[in-house]
Amino acid sequence: MKRHVFSTAAFSGALIAAATFASPAVAQERFITIGTGGQTGVYYVVGQSICRLVNRLEDADIKCNAPSTGGSVANINGIKSGELDMGVAQSDVQYQAYNGTGNFEGEAYEDL
């Protein structure tokens, strides 16, 4: 549980830092989409919470949405296809995607 909380906090901090230090010369809003999980799950709450924080930043010119998805595998596939900018995923599923094992047999995604 402590590892999950730390990972979530680190991810949130990195996202907020990126939004805060975005170039002020760019006046056009950018949109990011974070894949989450089912609406009753923790991943959905995490994604919605991160977006709520990002969307409160008035000077960042970045807007965030976090739709409900099918979870870890769907999020990694969404990132790979370009449908999602980021996604919440279990570490074992990330490992499988990176190494081309399990659900991603023969299709390693090293850019993850």
A tleap script that builds the chain and sets N, CA, C and O, in Angstrom:
source leaprc.protein.ff14SB
mol = sequence {
  NMET LYS ARG HIE VAL PHE SER THR ALA ALA
  PHE SER GLY ALA LEU ILE ALA ALA ALA THR
  PHE ALA SER PRO ALA VAL ALA GLN GLU ARG
  PHE ILE THR ILE GLY THR GLY GLY GLN THR
  GLY VAL TYR TYR VAL VAL GLY GLN SER ILE
  CYS ARG LEU VAL ASN ARG LEU GLU ASP ALA
  ASP ILE LYS CYS ASN ALA PRO SER THR GLY
  GLY SER VAL ALA ASN ILE ASN GLY ILE LYS
  SER GLY GLU LEU ASP MET GLY VAL ALA GLN
  SER ASP VAL GLN TYR GLN ALA TYR ASN GLY
  THR GLY ASN PHE GLU GLY GLU ALA TYR GLU
  ASP CLEU
}
set mol.1.N position { 0.825 -1.189 0.000 }
set mol.1.CA position { 0.000 0.000 0.000 }
set mol.1.C position { 0.869 1.252 0.000 }
set mol.1.O position { 0.563 2.222 -0.693 }
set mol.2.N position { 1.964 1.233 0.786 }
set mol.2.CA position { 2.844 2.389 0.832 }
set mol.2.C position { 3.472 2.637 -0.534 }
set mol.2.O position { 3.633 3.787 -0.944 }
set mol.3.N position { 3.830 1.560 -1.245 }
set mol.3.CA position { 4.429 1.690 -2.566 }
set mol.3.C position { 3.430 2.332 -3.530 }
set mol.3.O position { 3.803 3.193 -4.326 }
set mol.4.N position { 2.160 1.914 -3.461 }
set mol.4.CA position { 1.113 2.461 -4.334 }
set mol.4.C position { 0.913 3.949 -4.057 }
set mol.4.O position { 0.796 4.742 -4.992 }
set mol.5.N position { 0.873 4.332 -2.784 }
set mol.5.CA position { 0.682 5.732 -2.419 }
set mol.5.C position { 1.870 6.556 -2.899 }
set mol.5.O position { 1.690 7.653 -3.427 }
set mol.6.N position { 3.084 6.038 -2.720 }
set mol.6.CA position { 4.278 6.755 -3.178 }
set mol.6.C position { 4.269 6.903 -4.687 }
set mol.6.O position { 4.570 7.982 -5.198 }
set mol.7.N position { 3.930 5.838 -5.419 }
set mol.7.CA position { 3.882 5.900 -6.878 }
set mol.7.C position { 2.857 6.921 -7.342 }
set mol.7.O position { 3.118 7.697 -8.261 }
set mol.8.N position { 1.715 6.922 -6.719 }
set mol.8.CA position { 0.668 7.874 -7.074 }
set mol.8.C position { 1.124 9.299 -6.788 }
set mol.8.O position { 0.917 10.197 -7.604 }
set mol.9.N position { 1.743 9.505 -5.635 }
set mol.9.CA position { 2.224 10.836 -5.282 }
set mol.9.C position { 3.318 11.296 -6.239 }
set mol.9.O position { 3.335 12.457 -6.649 }
set mol.10.N position { 4.225 10.400 -6.594 }
set mol.10.CA position { 5.301 10.752 -7.527 }
set mol.10.C position { 4.734 11.088 -8.903 }
set mol.10.O position { 5.151 12.065 -9.526 }
set mol.11.N position { 3.794 10.287 -9.376 }
set mol.11.CA position { 3.157 10.526 -10.673 }
set mol.11.C position { 2.429 11.860 -10.665 }
set mol.11.O position { 2.542 12.638 -11.613 }
set mol.12.N position { 1.681 12.129 -9.597 }
set mol.12.CA position { 0.937 13.386 -9.487 }
set mol.12.C position { 1.888 14.572 -9.459 }
set mol.12.O position { 1.654 15.581 -10.123 }
set mol.13.N position { 2.956 14.447 -8.691 }
set mol.13.CA position { 3.940 15.524 -8.602 }
set mol.13.C position { 4.600 15.814 -9.934 }
set mol.13.O position { 4.791 16.975 -10.297 }
set mol.14.N position { 4.949 14.766 -10.666 }
set mol.14.CA position { 5.572 14.949 -11.980 }
set mol.14.C position { 4.607 15.612 -12.951 }
set mol.14.O position { 5.005 16.488 -13.718 }
set mol.15.N position { 3.355 15.208 -12.925 }
set mol.15.CA position { 2.354 15.783 -13.819 }
set mol.15.C position { 2.116 17.255 -13.491 }
set mol.15.O position { 2.025 18.086 -14.394 }
set mol.16.N position { 2.017 17.572 -12.222 }
set mol.16.CA position { 1.798 18.959 -11.822 }
set mol.16.C position { 3.016 19.813 -12.161 }
set mol.16.O position { 2.871 20.950 -12.611 }
set mol.17.N position { 4.213 19.273 -11.947 }
set mol.17.CA position { 5.425 20.011 -12.297 }
set mol.17.C position { 5.478 20.295 -13.786 }
set mol.17.O position { 5.820 21.402 -14.200 }
set mol.18.N position { 5.142 19.304 -14.587 }
set mol.18.CA position { 5.149 19.496 -16.042 }
set mol.18.C position { 4.140 20.560 -16.448 }
set mol.18.O position { 4.419 21.380 -17.322 }
set mol.19.N position { 2.982 20.551 -15.826 }
set mol.19.CA position { 1.957 21.539 -16.152 }
set mol.19.C position { 2.356 22.933 -15.677 }
set mol.19.O position { 2.078 23.926 -16.349 }
set mol.20.N position { 3.004 23.003 -14.522 }
set mol.20.CA position { 3.393 24.285 -13.957 }
set mol.20.C position { 4.486 24.950 -14.773 }
set mol.20.O position { 4.466 26.164 -14.976 }
set mol.21.N position { 5.444 24.152 -15.242 }
set mol.21.CA position { 6.576 24.713 -15.964 }
set mol.21.C position { 6.384 24.712 -17.473 }
set mol.21.O position { 7.350 24.864 -18.221 }
set mol.22.N position { 5.165 24.544 -17.920 }
set mol.22.CA position { 4.874 24.603 -19.350 }
set mol.22.C position { 5.218 25.996 -19.860 }
set mol.22.O position { 5.083 26.983 -19.137 }
set mol.23.N position { 5.653 26.065 -21.078 }
set mol.23.CA position { 6.081 27.330 -21.671 }
set mol.23.C position { 4.952 28.361 -21.643 }
set mol.23.O position { 3.869 28.104 -22.170 }
set mol.24.N position { 5.194 29.529 -21.030 }
set mol.24.CA position { 4.154 30.543 -20.981 }
set mol.24.C position { 3.905 31.205 -22.339 }
set mol.24.O position { 2.883 31.868 -22.520 }
set mol.25.N position { 4.823 31.034 -23.292 }
set mol.25.CA position { 4.664 31.638 -24.610 }
set mol.25.C position { 3.566 30.936 -25.413 }
set mol.25.O position { 3.048 31.496 -26.379 }
set mol.26.N position { 3.216 29.728 -25.018 }
set mol.26.CA position { 2.190 28.968 -25.719 }
set mol.26.C position { 0.833 29.322 -25.119 }
set mol.26.O position { 0.537 28.960 -23.980 }
set mol.27.N position { 0.013 30.029 -25.888 }
set mol.27.CA position { -1.283 30.466 -25.379 }
set mol.27.C position { -2.382 29.445 -25.642 }
set mol.27.O position { -3.445 29.512 -25.024 }
set mol.28.N position { -2.145 28.513 -26.537 }
set mol.28.CA position { -3.151 27.525 -26.882 }
set mol.28.C position { -3.208 26.434 -25.820 }
set mol.28.O position { -2.174 25.940 -25.371 }
set mol.29.N position { -4.422 26.061 -25.422 }
set mol.29.CA position { -4.585 25.006 -24.430 }
set mol.29.C position { -4.204 23.657 -25.013 }
set mol.29.O position { -4.480 23.367 -26.177 }
set mol.30.N position { -3.567 22.838 -24.187 }
set mol.30.CA position { -3.253 21.465 -24.549 }
set mol.30.C position { -4.119 20.567 -23.691 }
set mol.30.O position { -4.464 20.901 -22.558 }
set mol.31.N position { -4.458 19.435 -24.246 }
set mol.31.CA position { -5.296 18.479 -23.531 }
set mol.31.C position { -4.545 17.174 -23.358 }
set mol.31.O position { -3.882 16.699 -24.280 }
set mol.32.N position { -4.653 16.598 -22.172 }
set mol.32.CA position { -4.077 15.287 -21.916 }
set mol.32.C position { -5.181 14.358 -21.424 }
set mol.32.O position { -6.128 14.781 -20.761 }
set mol.33.N position { -5.033 13.100 -21.763 }
set mol.33.CA position { -6.002 12.094 -21.347 }
set mol.33.C position { -5.272 11.001 -20.580 }
set mol.33.O position { -4.280 10.447 -21.054 }
set mol.34.N position { -5.770 10.702 -19.402 }
set mol.34.CA position { -5.192 9.673 -18.541 }
set mol.34.C position { -6.163 8.501 -18.478 }
set mol.34.O position { -7.297 8.660 -18.027 }
set mol.35.N position { -5.730 7.330 -18.925 }
set mol.35.CA position { -6.546 6.128 -18.805 }
set mol.35.C position { -6.596 5.676 -17.364 }
set mol.35.O position { -5.581 5.705 -16.667 }
set mol.36.N position { -7.752 5.263 -16.914 }
set mol.36.CA position { -7.913 4.882 -15.506 }
set mol.36.C position { -8.350 3.429 -15.397 }
set mol.36.O position { -7.577 2.531 -15.730 }
set mol.37.N position { -9.537 3.184 -14.951 }
set mol.37.CA position { -10.095 1.846 -14.787 }
set mol.37.C position { -11.601 1.989 -14.660 }
set mol.37.O position { -12.170 2.993 -15.088 }
set mol.38.N position { -12.244 0.998 -14.080 }
set mol.38.CA position { -13.686 1.056 -13.878 }
set mol.38.C position { -14.073 2.164 -12.915 }
set mol.38.O position { -13.285 2.527 -12.041 }
set mol.39.N position { -15.271 2.706 -13.061 }
set mol.39.CA position { -15.710 3.847 -12.253 }
set mol.39.C position { -15.784 3.559 -10.757 }
set mol.39.O position { -15.813 4.495 -9.957 }
set mol.40.N position { -15.815 2.312 -10.366 }
set mol.40.CA position { -15.873 1.986 -8.937 }
set mol.40.C position { -14.507 1.635 -8.369 }
set mol.40.O position { -14.395 1.288 -7.193 }
set mol.41.N position { -13.462 1.723 -9.195 }
set mol.41.CA position { -12.137 1.312 -8.756 }
set mol.41.C position { -11.224 2.462 -8.351 }
set mol.41.O position { -11.538 3.636 -8.551 }
set mol.42.N position { -10.093 2.090 -7.781 }
set mol.42.CA position { -9.102 3.050 -7.297 }
set mol.42.C position { -8.450 3.814 -8.448 }
set mol.42.O position { -8.204 5.013 -8.319 }
set mol.43.N position { -8.164 3.151 -9.567 }
set mol.43.CA position { -7.489 3.822 -10.683 }
set mol.43.C position { -8.326 4.980 -11.215 }
set mol.43.O position { -7.777 6.014 -11.595 }
set mol.44.N position { -9.629 4.821 -11.246 }
set mol.44.CA position { -10.516 5.890 -11.703 }
set mol.44.C position { -10.410 7.091 -10.773 }
set mol.44.O position { -10.305 8.229 -11.230 }
set mol.45.N position { -10.436 6.839 -9.478 }
set mol.45.CA position { -10.331 7.908 -8.487 }
set mol.45.C position { -8.984 8.611 -8.599 }
set mol.45.O position { -8.919 9.837 -8.509 }
set mol.46.N position { -7.911 7.853 -8.792 }
set mol.46.CA position { -6.572 8.436 -8.934 }
set mol.46.C position { -6.511 9.351 -10.153 }
set mol.46.O position { -6.059 10.491 -10.050 }
set mol.47.N position { -6.959 8.865 -11.292 }
set mol.47.CA position { -6.940 9.673 -12.509 }
set mol.47.C position { -7.779 10.926 -12.387 }
set mol.47.O position { -7.346 12.004 -12.794 }
set mol.48.N position { -8.980 10.801 -11.829 }
set mol.48.CA position { -9.854 11.956 -11.647 }
set mol.48.C position { -9.221 12.974 -10.695 }
set mol.48.O position { -9.332 14.180 -10.914 }
set mol.49.N position { -8.566 12.499 -9.655 }
set mol.49.CA position { -7.934 13.397 -8.684 }
set mol.49.C position { -6.763 14.156 -9.306 }
set mol.49.O position { -6.600 15.354 -9.074 }
set mol.50.N position { -5.957 13.460 -10.092 }
set mol.50.CA position { -4.844 14.121 -10.771 }
set mol.50.C position { -5.376 15.194 -11.715 }
set mol.50.O position { -4.863 16.313 -11.736 }
set mol.51.N position { -6.389 14.862 -12.486 }
set mol.51.CA position { -6.963 15.837 -13.419 }
set mol.51.C position { -7.580 17.025 -12.695 }
set mol.51.O position { -7.474 18.160 -13.160 }
set mol.52.N position { -8.211 16.774 -11.580 }
set mol.52.CA position { -8.789 17.877 -10.808 }
set mol.52.C position { -7.692 18.858 -10.390 }
set mol.52.O position { -7.883 20.071 -10.467 }
set mol.53.N position { -6.544 18.337 -9.948 }
set mol.53.CA position { -5.427 19.200 -9.560 }
set mol.53.C position { -4.870 19.960 -10.759 }
set mol.53.O position { -4.633 21.165 -10.677 }
set mol.54.N position { -4.663 19.264 -11.865 }
set mol.54.CA position { -4.114 19.896 -13.061 }
set mol.54.C position { -5.064 20.965 -13.581 }
set mol.54.O position { -4.622 22.054 -13.948 }
set mol.55.N position { -6.339 20.678 -13.619 }
set mol.55.CA position { -7.320 21.619 -14.159 }
set mol.55.C position { -7.497 22.865 -13.293 }
set mol.55.O position { -8.039 23.868 -13.757 }
set mol.56.N position { -7.049 22.811 -12.054 }
set mol.56.CA position { -7.100 23.994 -11.181 }
set mol.56.C position { -5.982 24.983 -11.484 }
set mol.56.O position { -6.058 26.140 -11.071 }
set mol.57.N position { -4.951 24.551 -12.196 }
set mol.57.CA position { -3.821 25.420 -12.517 }
set mol.57.C position { -4.226 26.366 -13.643 }
set mol.57.O position { -4.322 25.956 -14.800 }
set mol.58.N position { -4.460 27.619 -13.305 }
set mol.58.CA position { -4.971 28.573 -14.280 }
set mol.58.C position { -3.927 28.996 -15.307 }
set mol.58.O position { -4.277 29.254 -16.459 }
set mol.59.N position { -2.672 29.073 -14.926 }
set mol.59.CA position { -1.627 29.568 -15.820 }
set mol.59.C position { -0.951 28.478 -16.640 }
set mol.59.O position { -0.027 28.769 -17.400 }
set mol.60.N position { -1.380 27.256 -16.506 }
set mol.60.CA position { -0.668 26.138 -17.135 }
set mol.60.C position { -1.079 25.894 -18.584 }
set mol.60.O position { -0.329 25.242 -19.311 }
set mol.61.N position { -2.215 26.376 -19.033 }
set mol.61.CA position { -2.710 26.142 -20.393 }
set mol.61.C position { -2.778 24.658 -20.733 }
set mol.61.O position { -2.508 24.252 -21.863 }
set mol.62.N position { -3.136 23.869 -19.750 }
set mol.62.CA position { -3.266 22.429 -19.961 }
set mol.62.C position { -4.547 21.960 -19.281 }
set mol.62.O position { -4.844 22.349 -18.151 }
set mol.63.N position { -5.280 21.140 -19.968 }
set mol.63.CA position { -6.512 20.573 -19.414 }
set mol.63.C position { -6.403 19.056 -19.464 }
set mol.63.O position { -5.803 18.485 -20.375 }
set mol.64.N position { -6.983 18.434 -18.486 }
set mol.64.CA position { -6.841 16.994 -18.300 }
set mol.64.C position { -8.209 16.335 -18.185 }
set mol.64.O position { -9.128 16.888 -17.581 }
set mol.65.N position { -8.333 15.152 -18.769 }
set mol.65.CA position { -9.516 14.339 -18.513 }
set mol.65.C position { -9.070 12.903 -18.275 }
set mol.65.O position { -8.040 12.468 -18.789 }
set mol.66.N position { -9.844 12.184 -17.502 }
set mol.66.CA position { -9.504 10.821 -17.103 }
set mol.66.C position { -10.734 9.930 -17.245 }
set mol.66.O position { -11.450 9.699 -16.271 }
set mol.67.N position { -10.978 9.432 -18.445 }
set mol.67.CA position { -12.158 8.588 -18.654 }
set mol.67.C position { -11.993 7.198 -18.039 }
set mol.67.O position { -10.878 6.730 -17.805 }
set mol.68.N position { -13.104 6.569 -17.791 }
set mol.68.CA position { -13.108 5.184 -17.335 }
set mol.68.C position { -12.653 4.298 -18.498 }
set mol.68.O position { -13.082 4.483 -19.636 }
set mol.69.N position { -11.782 3.339 -18.197 }
set mol.69.CA position { -11.294 2.402 -19.220 }
set mol.69.C position { -11.373 0.986 -18.684 }
set mol.69.O position { -11.891 0.745 -17.594 }
set mol.70.N position { -10.853 0.056 -19.464 }
set mol.70.CA position { -10.837 -1.345 -19.068 }
set mol.70.C position { -9.713 -1.714 -18.117 }
set mol.70.O position { -9.588 -2.884 -17.755 }
set mol.71.N position { -8.890 -0.760 -17.698 }
set mol.71.CA position { -7.835 -1.036 -16.739 }
set mol.71.C position { -6.451 -1.064 -17.364 }
set mol.71.O position { -6.220 -0.474 -18.419 }
set mol.72.N position { -5.536 -1.754 -16.702 }
set mol.72.CA position { -4.117 -1.725 -17.049 }
set mol.72.C position { -3.813 -2.069 -18.503 }
set mol.72.O position { -3.137 -1.298 -19.184 }
set mol.73.N position { -4.297 -3.202 -18.989 }
set mol.73.CA position { -4.002 -3.628 -20.362 }
set mol.73.C position { -4.594 -2.632 -21.350 }
set mol.73.O position { -3.934 -2.247 -22.315 }
set mol.74.N position { -5.828 -2.214 -21.117 }
set mol.74.CA position { -6.474 -1.235 -22.000 }
set mol.74.C position { -5.712 0.086 -21.998 }
set mol.74.O position { -5.587 0.728 -23.041 }
set mol.75.N position { -5.209 0.492 -20.849 }
set mol.75.CA position { -4.467 1.750 -20.758 }
set mol.75.C position { -3.151 1.677 -21.528 }
set mol.75.O position { -2.787 2.621 -22.229 }
set mol.76.N position { -2.446 0.570 -21.401 }
set mol.76.CA position { -1.186 0.427 -22.138 }
set mol.76.C position { -1.450 0.370 -23.636 }
set mol.76.O position { -0.713 0.973 -24.417 }
set mol.77.N position { -2.484 -0.341 -24.042 }
set mol.77.CA position { -2.839 -0.377 -25.460 }
set mol.77.C position { -3.256 1.008 -25.958 }
set mol.77.O position { -2.946 1.380 -27.090 }
set mol.78.N position { -3.952 1.763 -25.124 }
set mol.78.CA position { -4.356 3.118 -25.486 }
set mol.78.C position { -3.175 4.062 -25.631 }
set mol.78.O position { -3.169 4.918 -26.515 }
set mol.79.N position { -2.184 3.914 -24.776 }
set mol.79.CA position { -0.961 4.715 -24.882 }
set mol.79.C position { -0.226 4.349 -26.166 }
set mol.79.O position { 0.234 5.220 -26.904 }
set mol.80.N position { -0.126 3.057 -26.417 }
set mol.80.CA position { 0.578 2.563 -27.613 }
set mol.80.C position { -0.088 3.068 -28.895 }
set mol.80.O position { 0.602 3.405 -29.857 }
set mol.81.N position { -1.413 3.123 -28.913 }
set mol.81.CA position { -2.137 3.561 -30.115 }
set mol.81.C position { -2.214 5.079 -30.235 }
set mol.81.O position { -2.587 5.596 -31.288 }
set mol.82.N position { -1.870 5.795 -29.175 }
set mol.82.CA position { -1.946 7.252 -29.192 }
set mol.82.C position { -3.281 7.794 -28.719 }
set mol.82.O position { -3.487 9.007 -28.695 }
set mol.83.N position { -4.186 6.906 -28.345 }
set mol.83.CA position { -5.504 7.322 -27.849 }
set mol.83.C position { -5.402 7.959 -26.461 }
set mol.83.O position { -6.178 8.854 -26.128 }
set mol.84.N position { -4.447 7.497 -25.656 }
set mol.84.CA position { -4.223 8.032 -24.315 }
set mol.84.C position { -2.818 8.627 -24.234 }
set mol.84.O position { -1.888 8.138 -24.875 }
set mol.85.N position { -2.678 9.682 -23.442 }
set mol.85.CA position { -1.362 10.267 -23.211 }
set mol.85.C position { -0.647 9.551 -22.066 }
set mol.85.O position { 0.572 9.386 -22.086 }
set mol.86.N position { -1.420 9.134 -21.079 }
set mol.86.CA position { -0.905 8.437 -19.900 }
set mol.86.C position { -1.957 7.438 -19.453 }
set mol.86.O position { -3.100 7.473 -19.910 }
set mol.87.N position { -1.561 6.551 -18.558 }
set mol.87.CA position { -2.520 5.605 -18.015 }
set mol.87.C position { -2.011 4.988 -16.734 }
set mol.87.O position { -0.806 4.836 -16.538 }
set mol.88.N position { -2.925 4.639 -15.875 }
set mol.88.CA position { -2.589 3.958 -14.633 }
set mol.88.C position { -2.568 2.462 -14.933 }
set mol.88.O position { -3.501 1.928 -15.533 }
set mol.89.N position { -1.492 1.788 -14.509 }
set mol.89.CA position { -1.363 0.363 -14.798 }
set mol.89.C position { -0.596 -0.344 -13.687 }
set mol.89.O position { 0.251 0.249 -13.020 }
set mol.90.N position { -0.908 -1.609 -13.506 }
set mol.90.CA position { -0.189 -2.450 -12.552 }
set mol.90.C position { 1.233 -2.667 -13.049 }
set mol.90.O position { 1.472 -2.732 -14.255 }
set mol.91.N position { 2.166 -2.777 -12.127 }
set mol.91.CA position { 3.569 -2.928 -12.501 }
set mol.91.C position { 3.833 -4.225 -13.269 }
set mol.91.O position { 4.678 -4.243 -14.164 }
set mol.92.N position { 3.125 -5.315 -12.935 }
set mol.92.CA position { 3.358 -6.562 -13.652 }
set mol.92.C position { 2.876 -6.467 -15.098 }
set mol.92.O position { 3.476 -7.066 -15.990 }
set mol.93.N position { 1.807 -5.725 -15.335 }
set mol.93.CA position { 1.302 -5.532 -16.694 }
set mol.93.C position { 2.262 -4.627 -17.463 }
set mol.93.O position { 2.496 -4.844 -18.652 }
set mol.94.N position { 2.811 -3.628 -16.807 }
set mol.94.CA position { 3.817 -2.765 -17.441 }
set mol.94.C position { 5.032 -3.595 -17.847 }
set mol.94.O position { 5.556 -3.448 -18.952 }
set mol.95.N position { 5.468 -4.458 -16.953 }
set mol.95.CA position { 6.614 -5.327 -17.232 }
set mol.95.C position { 6.333 -6.212 -18.444 }
set mol.95.O position { 7.175 -6.344 -19.331 }
set mol.96.N position { 5.149 -6.813 -18.477 }
set mol.96.CA position { 4.790 -7.683 -19.605 }
set mol.96.C position { 4.765 -6.892 -20.915 }
set mol.96.O position { 5.243 -7.380 -21.939 }
set mol.97.N position { 4.222 -5.702 -20.892 }
set mol.97.CA position { 4.148 -4.883 -22.110 }
set mol.97.C position { 5.544 -4.503 -22.586 }
set mol.97.O position { 5.834 -4.568 -23.781 }
set mol.98.N position { 6.397 -4.112 -21.669 }
set mol.98.CA position { 7.754 -3.695 -22.019 }
set mol.98.C position { 8.569 -4.856 -22.585 }
set mol.98.O position { 9.353 -4.679 -23.517 }
set mol.99.N position { 8.377 -6.034 -22.019 }
set mol.99.CA position { 9.172 -7.200 -22.406 }
set mol.99.C position { 8.495 -8.107 -23.431 }
set mol.99.O position { 9.101 -9.075 -23.890 }
set mol.100.N position { 7.256 -7.811 -23.794 }
set mol.100.CA position { 6.553 -8.620 -24.793 }
set mol.100.C position { 6.181 -9.999 -24.294 }
set mol.100.O position { 6.315 -10.984 -25.020 }
set mol.101.N position { 5.711 -10.077 -23.050 }
set mol.101.CA position { 5.280 -11.354 -22.477 }
set mol.101.C position { 3.816 -11.246 -22.053 }
set mol.101.O position { 3.214 -10.178 -22.164 }
set mol.102.N position { 3.243 -12.347 -21.568 }
set mol.102.CA position { 1.865 -12.335 -21.066 }
set mol.102.C position { 0.873 -11.866 -22.119 }
set mol.102.O position { 0.850 -12.393 -23.231 }
set mol.103.N position { 0.063 -10.890 -21.780 }
set mol.103.CA position { -0.935 -10.343 -22.707 }
set mol.103.C position { -0.318 -9.667 -23.925 }
set mol.103.O position { -1.014 -9.392 -24.901 }
set mol.104.N position { 0.966 -9.402 -23.874 }
set mol.104.CA position { 1.664 -8.699 -24.952 }
set mol.104.C position { 2.705 -9.596 -25.620 }
set mol.104.O position { 3.707 -9.111 -26.145 }
set mol.105.N position { 2.461 -10.901 -25.596 }
set mol.105.CA position { 3.396 -11.898 -26.134 }
set mol.105.C position { 3.838 -11.527 -27.556 }
set mol.105.O position { 3.015 -11.389 -28.460 }
set mol.106.N position { 5.149 -11.369 -27.730 }
set mol.106.CA position { 5.717 -11.075 -29.038 }
set mol.106.C position { 5.543 -9.643 -29.503 }
set mol.106.O position { 5.931 -9.314 -30.623 }
set mol.107.N position { 4.975 -8.788 -28.681 }
set mol.107.CA position { 4.737 -7.392 -29.058 }
set mol.107.C position { 5.311 -6.459 -27.993 }
set mol.107.O position { 4.575 -5.680 -27.387 }
set mol.108.N position { 6.622 -6.536 -27.765 }
set mol.108.CA position { 7.262 -5.690 -26.765 }
set mol.108.C position { 7.053 -4.219 -27.096 }
set mol.108.O position { 7.150 -3.813 -28.254 }
set mol.109.N position { 6.768 -3.433 -26.079 }
set mol.109.CA position { 6.554 -1.995 -26.245 }
set mol.109.C position { 7.604 -1.277 -25.404 }
set mol.109.O position { 7.338 -0.857 -24.277 }
set mol.110.N position { 8.792 -1.145 -25.969 }
set mol.110.CA position { 9.923 -0.595 -25.248 }
set mol.110.C position { 9.849 0.927 -25.067 }
set mol.110.O position { 10.602 1.488 -24.271 }
set mol.111.N position { 8.957 1.594 -25.791 }
set mol.111.CA position { 8.795 3.047 -25.636 }
set mol.111.C position { 7.872 3.393 -24.476 }
set mol.111.O position { 7.602 4.568 -24.225 }
set mol.112.N position { 7.393 2.391 -23.777 }
set mol.112.CA position { 6.496 2.609 -22.646 }
set mol.112.C position { 7.232 3.352 -21.565 }
set mol.112.O position { 6.659 3.642 -20.515 }
savepdb mol mol.pdb
quit
